[in-house]
Amino acid sequence: MSDGINRFLGDSPLRVLVKLVVVSILVGFVMTIFDWYPVDIYYGIRSFLLDVWHKGFAALGRVGDYLLIGAAVVIPAFLILRILSYRR
């Protein structure tokens, strides 16, 4: 059982706990220096994903506009060319 836990954690549980405490203190210190909080990271990721979501659909809307504007010229031109080539 102990061997399985050591294999899962990568080291003995006590050493892993000490490493996690030290890294947590260092990360907390750096985040405090930059005045960052975990909730700020969450809101930053959330706003980034929402911006990508909204701008992605705006881009699709622009593609649809391009399609309709181009089709207003291409389809009548195609039909006229087909009618003119049908006579030959």
C-alpha positions in Angstrom: 0.0 0.0 0.0 2.8 2.4 1.0 4.7 1.7 -2.3 1.6 2.5 -4.3 1.2 5.9 -2.5 4.8 6.7 -3.0 4.6 5.8 -6.7 1.5 8.0 -7.1 3.0 11.0 -5.2 6.5 10.6 -6.6 8.1 10.6 -3.2 7.2 9.9 0.4 4.1 11.7 1.6 6.0 13.8 4.2 8.6 15.0 1.6 5.8 15.8 -0.8 4.0 17.8 1.9 7.1 19.8 2.7 7.7 20.5 -0.9 4.1 21.7 -1.4 4.3 23.9 1.6 7.5 25.6 0.5 6.2 26.1 -3.1 2.9 27.5 -1.7 4.8 30.0 0.4 6.9 31.1 -2.5 4.0 31.4 -4.9 1.9 33.3 -2.3 4.8 35.7 -1.7 5.2 36.4 -5.4 1.4 36.8 -5.9 1.3 39.2 -2.9 4.2 41.3 -4.4 2.2 41.7 -7.7 -1.1 42.2 -5.9 -2.6 39.1 -7.6 -5.3 37.0 -6.0 -6.6 33.6 -7.1 -10.0 35.1 -7.9 -8.3 37.6 -10.2 -6.8 34.7 -12.1 -10.2 33.1 -12.3 -11.9 36.3 -13.6 -9.1 36.9 -16.1 -9.5 33.4 -17.6 -13.3 33.8 -17.6 -13.2 37.2 -19.3 -10.6 35.9 -21.9 -12.9 32.9 -22.8 -16.0 35.2 -23.0 -14.1 37.6 -25.3 -13.0 34.7 -27.5 -16.6 33.4 -27.5 -18.2 36.7 -28.5 -15.5 37.8 -31.0 -15.7 34.3 -32.6 -19.4 34.7 -33.3 -18.8 38.2 -34.5 -16.3 36.9 -37.0 -18.8 34.3 -38.1 -21.3 37.0 -38.6 -18.8 39.0 -40.8 -18.2 35.8 -42.8 -21.9 35.5 -43.4 -22.1 39.1 -44.5 -19.2 38.6 -46.9 -21.0 35.5 -48.2 -24.2 37.4 -48.9 -22.6 40.4 -50.5 -20.4 38.2 -52.7 -23.4 36.0 -53.6 -25.4 39.0 -54.7 -22.8 39.5 -57.5 -21.6 36.0 -58.2 -24.9 34.2 -58.6 -26.5 36.6 -61.1 -23.2 36.7 -63.0 -23.1 32.9 -63.0 -26.7 32.7 -64.2 -26.1 35.2 -67.0 -23.0 33.3 -68.2 -24.8 30.0 -68.1 -27.7 31.5 -70.1 -25.3 33.0 -72.7 -23.3 29.8 -73.1 -26.5 27.7 -73.4 -27.3 29.3 -76.7 -24.1 28.0 -78.3 
